Every structure is written in structure tokens, then in C-alpha cells.
Amino acid sequence: MYNQFKSISLSHRNATLAIREQLALNEAEAKSIMLRLKDFFDVSDVLVVSTCNRTEIYYSAATDLNEEIIKMLLIQKGVTDIDSFKSYFERFSGGEGAVQHLFQVATGLQSQVVGDMQIPNQIKHAYQWSADLNMAGPFLHRLLHTIFFANKRVAQETFFRDGAASISYAAVELLEGLMPNPKVLIVGLGEIGADVCRNLAQKATSEVTIVNRSRDKSDKLAEELGFRVADFSDIEGEISRADIIVSSIVRDDPFFTKEMMVRLRGMSFKYFIDLSVPRSVSPEVEEIPGVMLYTIDSIRSKADQALHRRLEAVPHVREIIDEAVIEFNDWSKEMIVSPTIQKLKGALEQIRKEELTRFTKNLTDSELEKVERITTSMMQKILKLPVLQLKAACKRGEAETLIDVLNDLFNLEKQSEKH
């Protein structure tokens, strides 16, 4: 099973946001493509991961279906230029590559922001989708739980998850510290503005209104995150209403000026967080009583410090992943011998029961109970050495030879048919 695990990946590493947006999957779409995979191909242990930075499909199959699955995904998403889009995908085949990649994705090593704290929850959602459709077998269950345990070790033993290492996440952390349950106005929905919105949606502690020159973009993001939308033409009224204004407008000169603030007399206390380069909030707004301004420089400094700590932790994180992969690899190899162990147990149990039937007809209940205990204990001791030898042979890559010997010695195939 380990060598049959494969995956395809489209991510920020080799595709722009415009490309990634076209192939993003919501829960209904992810489940739909999982069911289509089940209908069209002989696959198991299917996991579909879709975030703003990646769309990935993991599966187990005897043959390499990467190209077919990429084509199916592109067709489902309505992409017509299939040959061009295929070039954006990474492909992982042969077990270890796909397993290693999933570990690195799930721990945040492959994230756009190293150590991204959202990715473990996104992987858990994907796992739940697989479980909902009965497409998570013993292999995927064990793999995901090994990954979750590795993630727990990363959180407990390293600084890999400490601090806000992205500008957008650092801005949200700052925002949360300014006041409880504020009314927040997000102005400008470029990549950084949209990231701030998504990070805020994870918190669910603020009333958020979003404004963008293009209303279509606002409506689409609001539908995804459940935020309130306002027209750009109503911007001054929205500023008066808000406690905190986060601006990521792209323009050559400041949009929020001292003159605008003077015009909006009678305002309550306001915080501005300016994430634009060049700046979209004039430094002079702080001359207005009750107005405070935070710029991208102070936020970036905080994010850079956190990122530096995370990068220092990367070697330790890789060690944790390597140890977890070795453990999972050993378990996966032992799965190969599990059927033989069960057959051997069944064959010995059959012998034990047949002999008991022959010699225990005249025993009392208490005598029969003692004989049951004695023979069961003897059988377990007889089994112990072959089982240990089988597991050791797995680690040496020699299990097939020992399986053949045990099959011949105990006639296990015939015994299995007999059962």
C-alpha cells in the first residue's frame, strides 16, 4: 500500500493566484471529485486538500493515475486549455514522495508563510471529507494520525508556530490587541487585503465590513466568509461607522488624508492600519485628536522576527517529520505480513480447537476452562517468534521469503480456503 500512494499538487510554488483561484475546490466540489474518482478508477484512501494556496489530490492505486486525475480535475473546473494547465502540477508517485510531501504540507513547511497555523485544520477538514464518503481506509487513517501526532510534537518542541510570520496575520494580531470586538473596515481586496479577511474570518470576534472598487470582488469574498459589503461610494460613512480601518489600496498617493478626517468631524476614536506600499494613509492623520496610525514597517518588523524564529526551527521540524515517516514506513511494511499472521493464527487456532474436541468430552466445566487457558497460552507463545521474525524481515525487506516459507510449512492458503 505504501508504494501505491500517489498525489498531484498545484500550489503557490509553481502557479500564480489567478491560476490557483480557477482550480480551488469548496467542500461540495471536493466530495464530487472524490466520488467521480471512486466511480471511474480503482482507488482507495483518497484525500482532497484545497486552500487559497494549493489544490492537491492524494490516493492509493496499483497504477499511476496522475495524468488522468489532473485531466478530470481540469474538466470539472471548466478549464479548456488543459495542456497548458497540466504544466503547473507537481506529481508524486511511488509512496515515499507523496507521504513526505503530505507531511511537509500538513506541518507548514510547504506553506507560503512558513509554519502556517491554519494548514493543520485544513488537513483535518479534508480528512473528514474522506471519512464522510468512506474513502479513508486503514492506510490513510494511520497516515493522518501519525501526521497529527508529528504536528503536536512540532508545536510542543519547537518555535515553528510562534508569532505572526505574515504581514496579514501580524495585522490581525495587532487588530485583536487594540480593542475587544471592534467594528473593522477592510478597504482594498488585493492579495494582502483578502488574506487579512481570511485570517479575520478564523477569529470570528469582530464585525467586519469590506469595501473594494470592484463590487464583484467584494461580493464574492463576502459570500465565502460571511462579511458585510459596502459600496466604495459610501466610504466616508463606513469610516465614521468603523473602529479600525485596514487599508491595502494600491495608489500613488494617500487616499486617507488629514483633510478627509477633518471633514468627518464628530468621529469616535479611530485606528488605521496601513498595509499599502506606497502608503495609502497620510501620516498627518495622526494630527487629528483620537486618530492612531500603524504602518506596514512596524508590522513587517514583527512578522520578520517571527519568521526568523520559525526558520531557525526548520531543521528540528524536519527531524520530527523524518522520525514520523520512518515509524509510518515500518507500520506500512508490517501491513504486508498482517494477512499471513492472521492466517497463521487461524491455522493454529483450528488445530487447537480440533484437538480439544477430541480429548475434552468428559471434562468438567472448570477442567475445560483450565485446558482452554493452557492451550491458548501455549498457542500465543508458539506464535510469538514467527510474528517477531516476520516483522523483523519487513524492516530488512525480506518478508516475502518468510511468508512463502510459512505458507508452505502450515499450508496456509488451503487453510484459508477451508475457513
N, C-alpha and C positions, 0 to 999 in steps of 0.2 A: 504493500500500500504506500509506503514512504516514497518509493521510486516512481509511483504513479501520480504523485501530487504535482500539479502544474498551475500556472497562473498567467494572466495578461494584465498589464498595468499601463494606464495613461495618467501622467502626473505633471506637476509643475516643473519637473526636471527636464521634460522634453516637449511640453505643449504650453502655448500661451493661454491666458484666461479665456480669450474668445473661443479657442478650441475646446477647452475643458467644460465651458458652460454648455456647449452643444451636446456633450455626452454625459452630463450629470444625471443621476437617477434618483428619483424620490422612492419612498418605500414601495408604493404600488408598482412602479416600473421595475424596481429591483426584483420583487417577487414574481412579476410577469416573466422576466427573462430567465429566472431560475426554473420556473415551470416549463418554459419552452426548451431549456437545456435538458430537462428530465424527459420531455416528450421526444426530442429529436436525437439525443445521444445517450450512450451508456455511461452515465457519470454518477458519481456519489460525492458526498462531503463538499457540497457547493457553498461558497461564501462570496457574497457580492458586497463590496465596500465602495461607497460613494460619498465623497466630501467635496468642499469647494476646491480642493487641490488635487483630487485624484478620483479615478473610477477604475476599479480592479475587480477581476473575477478569478476566484480560486476554485479548483475542482480536482477530483481524482478520476482518472480514466486510464485504461490499458494503453490507449493510443494518444498521440499528441493532437489535440483538437484546437490548439490556439488560433490558427488561421480561421477556422470555421466559426469559432466563438466571437472573434473580432468582427467578422462579417455580419453575424447575427445581431450583434450589438449596434453596429452602424446602421443596419437596415431598420431595426426597431426605433432608432432615434431619428430616422428620416434623412440620413446623410446620403447624398447621391455620389459624391466624389470619394468612393470607397478606397481606391488605390492610394490616393493622396493621404487620407486619414490613417491608413494602416501604418504608415511610417512613424507615427507619433507613439506607437505602442512598444513597450518592452515586453519580452516573452521570457518566461521562466519554466524550464522543463527539467525532469529528472530528479525531482524530490527535494534535494538539499537547497537548490537555488530558490525554489518557491517558499520553502519553510523559512529559510534565512530572511528572505525579503519580507514575509509577513511579520516575523519577529521585529525587524527593524522598523517597519511601518507602525506596528502597534505600540512600540516603545517611544516613538517620536524621533528616531534617528533619521528617518527619511522625510520629515516634515519641513515645510518651508521655514517655519520657526522651530529651530531645534528644540526638542523636548516638549512639543505642543501638548498641553494638558487635556485638550478636547479629544484627541485621537483614541485613547483607550475606551471612552464612552461610545464613540462612533463604531469601533470594532465590536463592542458589546451589542449595539443595535443590529449590526449586520449578522452577528451570531444568532440573535433572537429571531431574525427573519428566517434563517436556515432552519432553526428548531421548529418554528411555526409550520413550515412546509415539510417537516420530517426529512430534511435533506442534510442533516448533520449526523453522521454515523460515529462509531466509536473513535475513529481516527481523528476527525475534526473536534469532537468533544475533548479528547485528551490534549490535542494541539492547543486549542484555545485556553484550556485551563492551565496548561504549562506556561503560556504567554501571560495570562493574568497574574500568575504567581511571580514570574520574572518581573512584571511591571511593579508588583508590590515591593520586591527587593530593590528595584531602581529607586522608588520613592523613599524607601527607608534608609538605604545605604549610600546614596549619592546626592549631589546638589543639582541633579539633572532637571528637576521640576521646580527649582526655586526661582522666584521672581518672575516679572513680566518681561519676556525676551523679545516681544514685538512691539512696534510703536502703537498699534491699535489696542493691544491688550494692556500695555502700560497706561494708555489714555483712559481705559475703562477702570483700571485700578485707582488712578488718580481721581476720576469722577466719583467713584464709590466713597472715597475718603472725604469729599468736600461737604456732603450733607446727606442725611438719610432720605430715601425715597424722593429724589428730585424730579422735576419736570425737565426732560432733556430734549433739546432740539438738535438734530443732526442735519447739517447743511452741506450738500455735496456728496454724491454717492459713487465716486470713483472707487478704485480697489481698496484704498485705506479706509474711506468712509463706510463702504459696505462691510469691511472687516470689523470696524467698530460696532456696527449694528449687530452683526452676528455674535460678537462677544457679549454685547449687552443683552441679547436675547437669552444667553445662557444664565444670566444673573436673575432676570425676572423680578428686579426690585425697583425699577424706575418706570415712569410713564414716558414713553419715547414717541416723538413726532419726527418724521423725516421729510425733508424738502430737497428737491432737485430740479434743475432747469427742465429736464426731460421728465414729464409726469409719468410716462410709461414705465420708466425705470423705478420710480418711487412706488408705483402701484404693484409692480412685480415683487419687489423686495418686501413690501408691507404684507402682501399675501403670504409670503414664505414665513415671515417672522411674527405676524400679528400686530404690527405697529400702526400708529395713526399717520395719515398722509395729509400734507397741506400743500397748497399751490405756492409756487415761488413768488407770485404776485402779492401774496399775503405775508411776506417775510417779516415785515416790521411788527405786525400784530403778533406773530408767533414768537418774535424776540421778546416782546413785552410779557408774553404768557410764560416763557421758559425760565427756569432757574439756571440751567447750564446750557451753553451753546457750544457745540463741537463743529468746527468748520474745517472742511478739506476741499474748498473751492479752488479750482485751477484758474488763475488770472494773473495779470502782470502787476496790478496794483491792489491795495487793500480794498475789500468790499465793505467790511465793518469799520466805520470811521468814527472819530470823535463827534463830527457833525451829526451823524445818524443817532448817536447816543443822546446828544443834547436835544435833538428833535423828539426823541421818545422820553420826554420828561415824566416824572412820576413813577419811574421804574423801581422795582424792588431790587434787592442785591442780586448781582449777576456775575457768573463766572464764564469766561471764554477760554476754550481750549483750541488753539490754532495748530492744525496739523498740515497746513499748506506750505509749499515752497514754490514760488515766493510767498511771503506771508499774506494771508487774506484778512487779518485783523490788525488794524493800525495800533502800534504801541501807545499812541496817545489816548486810547480809550480808557486807560488806567487813570487818566487825569480826572475822569468823571467819578465823583464820590459813589462808592458802593460797587464799582466795577473792578474785577481782578482778571488778569490775563496770564495764561500759561502757554508757552511757546513749544514748538517741536524740539528745540535744542535741549531743554530740561528733561523732556520726556524721553528723547533719544538717549541721553546720558544714562538715565535709569535703566532703559532697555539694554543698552550696550553692556552695562555692568552685569546684569542678569545673564545675558548671552555668554559673556566671558566665563562666568562660573559654570554654566551648562557645558560649554565646550571643553573645559578642563575635566569634566566628569565623563566625557565620552569614552575614554579607554576603559574605565571601570564598567560602564554600561555594556560595552562590547564583551567584556569578560563574563558578565552575568548572562548575556544572551548566548555566548558560546557554551557555557556550562548547561544552560537550559536546553539548547539544541542537542548536546551530547546525551543528556538524560532522555529527551524525547526520542532520539535516534535509537537508543538502546531499547526503549519500550516498543518502538515500532518494529524493530528486528524480532523481539520476543513474540510479537503477534504472529509471525510466520510459523513458530513452533507451537502456538497455543492449540490449534486443532489436533496436532499429534499428541500433546499432553492429555487433552480431553479423551481422545481415543484410547490412549494407554490406561487412563483411569477407568474408562468404561470397560475395557477388556479384563482388567484385574478385578473390578467390582463384580463382573459377570462370573468369573471363576469363584470368587469368594461366596457369592450367593448360591451357586450350584453346589458347592461343597457343603455349605451349611444345610441346605435342603436334604442332602444325603445323610448327614450324621447328627442332626439335632431334632429328629422327630420325637424322641422320647424325653427330651429335656424339659424341666420346669421353666416357668417364665423367668425366674431370677437367674437360672443357669444359662438360659438363652441370651439374656441381656449381657451377662459376663462374656460369653463367647463372641457376641456381636462387638463388644468393646475391644476385646483382644485382637480379633481378626481385622477390624477396621484400623487399629493402631499399627498392626503388622504391615497392612497394605500401604499405609501412609509412609512408613519407614522405607519400604521397598521402592516406592515411587520417588522418594526424595532425591536419591543420587542421579537417576536418569533425568529428572527435571532440572537439577543444577547443571548437569553436563550439557543438556540442550541449551540452556540459557548462556552458558559459557561459550558453547560452539557458535551461538548467534553473534557474540561480540568478536569472535575470530573469523566470522564469515564462512563457517564450516557446517552450518546447521543442516544443509540438505543431505550431506553424507550420513549424519547420525539419524536423521528422520527416516532415510531409506533402511538403515540397519534395524531400527525399532519396528518399522512396518513389516519387515521380513521376519524378524525374530518373534513377534507376537501376532503376526498375520492380521494387522490392524485394519486393513481395508476390508477384509472379509468379515471381521468382527463388526465393523461399522455398518456394512450392508445388512448383517444379521439383526442388528438393533433396529 
